[in-house]
Amino acid sequence: MTTVRDLQAKAGDEPITMLTAYDAVTASIIDEAGVDVVLIGDSMGNAVLGYEDTLPVTLEETASRTAAVARGAEDALVVSDMPFLSFGHDLAESVQNAGRMVKEAGANAVKIESGPHTTELTERLSEVGVPVMAHVGLTPQSVNETGYTRQGTDPEAAEEIFDLAVAQEEAGAFACVLEHIPANLGARITETLSIPTIGIGAGADCDGQVLVVNDAVGLSEETPPFADAFGDVRAEMAGAVADYVDAVESGAFPAASHSQVEEDVEDLY
């Protein structure tokens, strides 16, 4: 099984791959493909739970989905994304919530959307044995403040993101997600940090890349500008479902080969 140290050893030597997953079946497919990290992202809110954004995702939903993914992934590092307001307001409760993802749900680490207020939490979790993946730049849980626009586009904002990434490493984070920031800022952070950087819309110089699985396989109706679809699962599913409906309505399914007859029960009818 991939460990935090394995991931850190790859940084700068071999690109790190990371995808989200929200169920055991998807996790097993991702795992078998050789992806290094499976993230149970709070993107489940948009991707599978029908919410407009990530904010309504609960700790219970995250724990359930994390447990499912942990059962489906054998080799990848399983990282659970801490949902909105499950951390940051009370240190003891934040530690307990994050610890639950490891102790009960089976995650190997947690991801926290970082801010100056989370540095102490990163340090404390690292002390008690819960590895922390930091996350700077565009943080979707701050959508009501920032929207989904690219972050770090002026010198002051870029410096704040840079300083926060450095602070998270100093607090004990084992890796850092860089989301939707200028590529040259992503390169600067990657060059400075000794821990791996995982980019999503942060340029090609990061130590690894992450995408929402729905975007990567072509299941999403729309993809963000920094993502790409490497398949067309949505069209495949739509076609299969349409064929199923046609087959049932026409009487072609189920066929004789899909049914079994037991002569011993003939006398019951």
C-alpha positions in Angstrom: 0.0 0.0 0.0 1.2 3.5 -0.9 2.3 5.5 2.2 3.0 9.1 2.9 6.7 8.5 2.7 6.3 6.7 -0.7 4.5 9.7 -2.0 7.2 12.1 -0.8 9.9 9.9 -2.3 8.3 10.3 -5.7 8.3 14.1 -5.6 10.6 15.6 -8.2 11.5 12.1 -9.5 8.2 10.7 -10.8 4.8 12.5 -11.4 2.2 11.8 -8.7 -1.3 10.9 -9.9 -4.4 11.6 -7.8 -8.1 11.2 -8.6 -11.3 11.6 -6.5 -13.6 8.6 -5.8 -16.8 8.4 -3.8 -17.6 4.6 -3.9 -15.9 1.3 -3.7 -16.4 0.4 -7.4 -14.8 3.6 -8.7 -12.0 3.3 -6.1 -11.2 -0.2 -7.2 -11.0 0.9 -10.9 -8.8 3.8 -10.0 -6.6 1.6 -7.8 -6.2 -1.1 -10.4 -5.1 1.6 -12.9 -2.2 2.5 -10.7 -3.2 5.9 -9.4 -1.1 6.9 -6.4 -3.7 8.7 -4.3 -7.5 8.4 -4.1 -9.2 11.5 -2.6 -12.7 11.3 -1.2 -13.3 14.9 -2.1 -16.0 17.2 -0.7 -16.6 17.6 -4.5 -19.0 14.7 -3.8 -21.5 17.5 -3.1 -21.5 18.5 -6.8 -20.4 15.3 -8.3 -22.7 12.7 -6.8 -25.0 14.1 -4.0 -26.8 16.7 -6.1 -25.8 19.8 -4.1 -25.0 23.1 -5.9 -21.6 23.3 -4.2 -19.5 21.5 -1.5 -20.8 23.4 1.5 -23.8 21.1 2.4 -21.6 18.0 2.6 -21.7 16.5 6.1 -19.2 14.7 8.2 -21.5 11.6 8.2 -21.6 11.6 4.4 -17.8 12.0 4.2 -17.3 9.1 6.7 -19.6 6.8 4.8 -18.0 7.6 1.4 -14.5 7.3 2.9 -15.2 3.9 4.3 -16.6 2.7 0.9 -13.5 4.0 -0.9 -11.2 2.4 1.7 -12.8 -0.9 1.0 -12.3 -0.6 -2.7 -8.7 0.6 -2.8 -6.0 -1.8 -2.0 -2.8 0.0 -3.0 -3.5 3.7 -3.3 -3.2 6.2 -0.5 -6.7 7.0 0.7 -7.2 10.7 1.7 -10.4 12.0 3.2 -11.4 15.6 2.5 -12.6 17.3 5.6 -16.0 19.0 4.9 -17.0 22.6 5.6 -17.2 23.4 9.3 -15.9 20.0 10.4 -12.7 21.8 11.3 -11.3 25.3 12.0 -13.6 26.5 14.7 -12.6 24.3 17.7 -9.2 22.6 17.9 -10.3 19.6 19.9 -13.4 18.9 17.9 -11.4 19.4 14.6 -8.8 16.8 15.8 -11.6 14.4 16.8 -13.4 14.8 13.4 -10.2 14.3 11.4 -9.2 11.4 13.6 -12.5 9.7 13.0 -11.8 9.5 9.2 -8.6 7.5 10.0 -9.7 5.5 13.0 -13.3 4.6 11.9 -13.5 5.2 8.2 -10.2 3.8 7.1 -8.5 6.8 5.5 -4.7 7.0 5.5 -4.7 10.8 5.7 -7.0 13.9 5.6 -7.0 16.9 3.4 -7.8 20.3 4.8 -8.6 23.5 2.9 -6.0 25.6 4.5 -5.9 29.1 5.9 -3.9 30.9 8.6 -6.5 29.5 11.1 -5.7 25.9 10.2 -1.9 25.9 10.8 -2.3 24.9 14.5 -4.6 22.1 13.5 -2.1 20.8 10.9 0.5 20.8 13.6 -1.6 19.1 16.2 -2.9 16.4 13.8 0.6 15.6 12.7 1.6 15.3 16.3 -1.1 12.7 17.0 -0.5 10.6 13.9 -3.0 11.9 11.4 -1.2 12.9 8.2 -2.4 16.2 6.7 -2.6 17.2 3.0 -2.8 21.0 2.9 -4.8 22.8 0.2 -4.1 26.4 -0.9 -5.2 28.7 -3.8 -8.8 28.3 -4.8 -10.6 26.6 -1.8 -14.2 25.7 -2.8 -15.4 25.9 0.8 -14.7 29.7 0.6 -16.9 30.1 -2.5 -19.1 32.7 -0.8 -16.0 34.9 -0.4 -13.9 34.2 -3.5 -16.2 32.5 -6.0 -14.5 30.0 -8.3 -12.1 32.4 -9.9 -8.4 31.9 -10.2 -6.5 33.0 -7.1 -3.1 34.6 -6.6 -3.3 36.8 -9.7 -1.7 39.9 -8.1 1.6 40.1 -6.1 -0.1 40.5 -2.7 -2.5 37.6 -3.2 0.3 35.4 -4.7 2.5 36.1 -1.7 -0.3 35.2 0.7 -0.7 31.8 -1.0 3.0 31.2 -1.1 3.4 32.0 2.6 0.5 29.8 3.5 1.9 26.9 1.7 5.2 27.3 3.5 3.5 27.6 6.8 1.6 24.4 6.2 4.8 22.5 5.4 6.4 23.9 8.6 3.3 22.8 10.6 3.8 19.2 9.4 1.7 18.8 6.2 3.0 15.9 4.1 1.8 17.4 0.8 0.0 20.4 -0.6 -2.7 20.8 -3.2 -2.4 23.9 -5.3 -5.7 24.8 -7.0 -6.4 27.3 -9.8 -3.4 29.6 -9.4 -1.0 30.9 -12.0 1.4 28.3 -13.3 4.4 30.4 -12.4 3.2 30.7 -8.8 2.7 26.9 -8.8 6.2 26.4 -10.0 7.6 28.8 -7.4 5.8 27.0 -4.5 6.9 23.6 -5.9 10.5 24.7 -6.1 10.4 26.1 -2.5 8.6 23.3 -0.7 10.3 20.1 0.2 6.9 18.3 0.3 5.1 17.2 -2.8 2.7 19.7 -4.5 -0.4 18.3 -6.3 -1.7 20.7 -8.9 -5.2 21.2 -10.2 -5.1 24.2 -12.6 -1.7 25.1 -11.2 0.6 24.3 -14.1 2.8 21.4 -15.2 5.6 22.1 -12.8 3.8 20.6 -9.7 5.0 17.3 -8.4 1.6 15.7 -9.3 -1.9 16.3 -10.6 -5.4 15.7 -9.4 -8.8 15.8 -11.1 -12.4 15.1 -10.1 -13.0 11.6 -11.5 -16.3 12.7 -13.1 -14.3 15.3 -15.1 -11.5 12.9 -16.0 -13.7 10.1 -17.4 -16.2 12.4 -19.1 -19.2 12.0 -16.8 -19.7 15.6 -16.0 -22.0 17.8 -18.1 -19.3 20.6 -18.0 -15.7 20.6 -16.9 -13.7 23.5 -15.5 -11.1 25.2 -17.8 -8.2 23.5 -16.1 -9.6 19.9 -16.5 -9.8 17.5 -19.4 -12.0 14.5 -20.2 -10.1 11.4 -21.1 -13.2 9.4 -22.0 -16.9 9.9 -22.6 -18.6 7.9 -19.9 -21.7 10.1 -19.8 -22.5 9.2 -23.5 -21.7 5.5 -22.9 -24.1 5.4 -19.9 -26.8 7.3 -21.7 -26.6 4.9 -24.6 -26.6 1.8 -22.4 -29.7 3.1 -20.5 -31.5 3.9 -23.7 -30.8 0.5 -25.1 -32.1 -1.1 -21.8 -35.3 0.8 -22.0 -35.8 -0.1 -25.6 -35.1 -3.8 -24.9 -37.6 -4.0 -22.0 -40.3 -2.1 -23.9 -39.9 -4.2 -27.0 -39.9 -7.5 -25.1 -36.3 -8.3 -26.2 -35.2 -8.4 -22.5 -35.3 -10.6 -20.6 -34.8 -13.3 -23.2 -35.1 -17.1 -22.6 -31.4 -17.2 -21.7 -32.0 -14.8 -18.8 -34.5 -17.0 -17.1 -34.5 -20.5 -15.6 -37.4 -23.0 -15.3 -37.6 -25.6 -12.5 -39.8 -28.5 -13.4 -40.1 -29.5 -9.7 -42.3 -26.5 -8.9 -44.7 -27.1 -11.8 -47.3 -28.7 -9.5 -47.6 -25.5 -7.5 -49.3 -23.8 -10.4 
